[in-house]
Amino acid sequence: MAEIIEFKDGMKLQVDQGPGSVLRLATSFAVVLSICVAAFAGLTCAASAEPEKARVTGARVAGDEARTRFVLDMDRQVTPTISGLANPARLIIDLPEVTFSLPADSGESGRGVVTDWRFGLFAVGRSRVVMDLTGPVKVDKTFFLPAVDDQPARLVVDLVSATADEFDTFVETSRPKRVVAGSDSAPKSDRLTAPKNRDKPLIVLDPGHGGIDTGATGVHGTLEKAIVLDFAQLLKEKLDESGLYNVQLTRDDDTFIPLGRRVEIGHELEADLFVSIHADSVRRGQKLARGATVYTISDRASDQLAEDLAQSENMSDVIAGVDLTEEPTEVTDILIDLARRETRSFSVYFARSLVDELKSAVRLINNPHRSAGFRVLKAHDVPSVLVELGYLSNEHDEKLLISDEWRERMANAMTEAVHGFFRPRLARQQAAPSQ
């Protein structure tokens, strides 16, 4: 004889009334319970899983100088924020963080009022498209076409030529809608807090570029932003292994950090040494520019290559669409000026020590210690150097930069240079307790 038990959700369970029915009943309830637990777990996982990012699958520019249309193909609609920037003229399209599934050469050429454009991650949770313009424009229309049949959703932005006054008005009125790069690109966190009462020197490693700013591209497509991040993480591991230092990175993922914010990080952490890491490309003398180079800041460039590189690196904020009018102005103060002079002396001392260590480990460029007006080295109170690991415009350097063996040699040599720079201080700290 069997009895039918019906649950509130409509589930029915047949239970025998004969011998052993208690055991079978218990087993049945165990099965039901496990099914419910599994279902609940599945719902919990689904609820906690991060929503999939929207995907950009295509992009194109059409039209002429009178009217230019920019189109992004997407798998679903998102809400864009459009703004303008002057000096030079740029159009900014901010999006929630999306995945760009576009060819690597997308944006290298434009059409109509758009000379070229670029795309990428601008800040945590935010992606950006930056268009360089031939001159002042006006956004005539912006709209989203929904996906139909096998056609993707499309974001459409129509641009028309405008007067300089009209563009200035557009830049001004669109400003409140834009992201303030300094606050969004590198939010303060415990990771960027100086240790209190620290007894170890604090070193900030600054992998250049990131996110929408890819930096240089090698002969065979190697991206500078990836090379320098990998190397900075390796160097951090080497320094951490010694147990002698606190080491921080300005970025530990593919995120854009404005130049001014990088300087601020070193200042806020009260860093004892700031090392910016790059692997640039040069337009002139590509066959001759090869090997590691160490740069310090100076008001006048030591040579043409240094001046060219400084100009290129200082364009990072322009490339990413940062409003340069909001950059802090130089502070004129006699105490700051004195601190800056002392800091530059320490920077030069470390640069020379670093060159000495690198000589026996890797190939160096002729005159490996050079100087120019790099904005990222402008902290008045933090000894700072910029290290070019090599030049991606040189095929031989590019091969070395992706070689594990070469990276190990370079990281070991830089670690030894850091040891030498801080050895007097560490020796004094060790001697102090016994006095």
Secondary structure as the mmCIF struct_conf table of DSSP 4:
data_model
#
loop_
_struct_conf.conf_type_id
_struct_conf.id
_struct_conf.beg_label_comp_id
_struct_conf.beg_label_asym_id
_struct_conf.beg_label_seq_id
_struct_conf.end_label_comp_id
_struct_conf.end_label_asym_id
_struct_conf.end_label_seq_id
STRN STRN1 ALA A 2 GLU A 6
TURN_TY1_P TURN_TY1_P1 LYS A 8 ASP A 9
BEND BEND1 GLY A 10 GLY A 10
STRN STRN2 LYS A 12 ASP A 16
BEND BEND2 GLY A 18 GLY A 18
TURN_TY1_P TURN_TY1_P2 PRO A 19 GLY A 20
HELX_RH_AL_P HELX_RH_AL_P1 SER A 21 SER A 48
BEND BEND3 ALA A 49 ALA A 49
HELX_LH_PP_P HELX_LH_PP_P1 GLU A 50 LYS A 53
STRN STRN3 ALA A 54 GLY A 63
BEND BEND4 GLU A 65 ALA A 66
STRN STRN4 ARG A 67 MET A 74
BEND BEND5 ASP A 75 ARG A 76
STRN STRN5 THR A 81 LEU A 85
TURN_TY1_P TURN_TY1_P3 ALA A 86 ALA A 89
STRN STRN6 ARG A 90 PRO A 96
BEND BEND6 GLU A 97 GLU A 97
STRN STRN7 VAL A 98 PHE A 100
TURN_TY1_P TURN_TY1_P4 ALA A 104 GLY A 107
BEND BEND7 GLU A 108 SER A 109
STRN STRN8 ARG A 111 ARG A 111
TURN_TY1_P TURN_TY1_P5 GLY A 112 VAL A 113
STRN STRN9 VAL A 114 ALA A 123
TURN_TY1_P TURN_TY1_P6 VAL A 124 GLY A 125
STRN STRN10 ARG A 126 LEU A 133
BEND BEND8 THR A 134 GLY A 135
STRN STRN11 VAL A 137 LEU A 145
HELX_LH_PP_P HELX_LH_PP_P2 PRO A 146 ALA A 147
STRN STRN12 VAL A 148 VAL A 148
TURN_TY1_P TURN_TY1_P7 ASP A 149 ASP A 150
STRN STRN13 GLN A 151 GLN A 151
HELX_LH_PP_P HELX_LH_PP_P3 PRO A 152 PRO A 152
STRN STRN14 ALA A 153 SER A 161
HELX_RH_AL_P HELX_RH_AL_P2 ALA A 164 SER A 174
HELX_RH_3T_P HELX_RH_3T_P1 ARG A 175 LYS A 177
BEND BEND9 ARG A 178 ARG A 178
HELX_RH_AL_P HELX_RH_AL_P3 ALA A 181 SER A 185
BEND BEND10 ALA A 186 ALA A 186
HELX_RH_3T_P HELX_RH_3T_P2 ASP A 190 LEU A 192
BEND BEND11 THR A 193 THR A 193
HELX_LH_PP_P HELX_LH_PP_P4 ALA A 194 PRO A 195
TURN_TY1_P TURN_TY1_P8 LYS A 196 ASN A 197
BEND BEND12 LYS A 200 LYS A 200
STRN STRN15 LEU A 202 PRO A 207
STRN STRN16 GLY A 210 GLY A 210
TURN_TY1_P TURN_TY1_P9 GLY A 211 ILE A 212
STRN STRN17 ASP A 213 ASP A 213
STRN STRN18 THR A 217 THR A 217
TURN_TY1_P TURN_TY1_P10 VAL A 219 HIS A 220
STRN STRN19 LEU A 223 LEU A 223
HELX_RH_AL_P HELX_RH_AL_P4 GLU A 224 SER A 242
TURN_TY1_P TURN_TY1_P11 GLY A 243 GLY A 243
BEND BEND13 LEU A 244 LEU A 244
STRN STRN20 ASN A 246 LEU A 249
BEND BEND14 THR A 250 THR A 250
BEND BEND15 ASP A 252 ASP A 254
HELX_RH_AL_P HELX_RH_AL_P5 LEU A 259 GLU A 268
TURN_TY1_P TURN_TY1_P12 LEU A 269 GLU A 270
BEND BEND16 ASP A 272 ASP A 272
STRN STRN21 LEU A 273 HIS A 278
BEND BEND17 ARG A 283 ARG A 284
TURN_TY1_P TURN_TY1_P13 GLN A 286 LEU A 288
BEND BEND18 GLY A 291 GLY A 291
STRN STRN22 ALA A 292 ILE A 297
BEND BEND19 ASP A 299 ARG A 300
BEND BEND20 SER A 302 ASP A 303
HELX_RH_AL_P HELX_RH_AL_P6 GLN A 304 GLU A 313
TURN_TY1_P TURN_TY1_P14 ASN A 314 MET A 315
HELX_RH_AL_P HELX_RH_AL_P7 SER A 316 ALA A 320
TURN_TY1_P TURN_TY1_P15 GLY A 321 GLY A 321
HELX_RH_3T_P HELX_RH_3T_P3 LEU A 324 GLU A 326
BEND BEND21 GLU A 327 GLU A 327
HELX_LH_PP_P HELX_LH_PP_P5 PRO A 328 VAL A 331
HELX_RH_AL_P HELX_RH_AL_P8 ILE A 334 LYS A 359
TURN_TY1_P TURN_TY1_P16 SER A 360 ALA A 361
BEND BEND22 VAL A 362 VAL A 362
STRN STRN23 LEU A 364 ALA A 372
HELX_RH_3T_P HELX_RH_3T_P4 ARG A 375 LEU A 377
TURN_TY1_P TURN_TY1_P17 HIS A 380 ASP A 381
BEND BEND23 VAL A 382 VAL A 382
STRN STRN24 SER A 384 GLU A 388
TURN_TY1_P TURN_TY1_P18 LEU A 392 SER A 393
BEND BEND24 ASN A 394 ASN A 394
HELX_RH_AL_P HELX_RH_AL_P9 GLU A 395 LEU A 401
TURN_TY1_P TURN_TY1_P19 ILE A 402 ILE A 402
HELX_RH_AL_P HELX_RH_AL_P10 ASP A 404 ALA A 431
HELX_RH_3T_P HELX_RH_3T_P5 ALA A 432 SER A 434
#
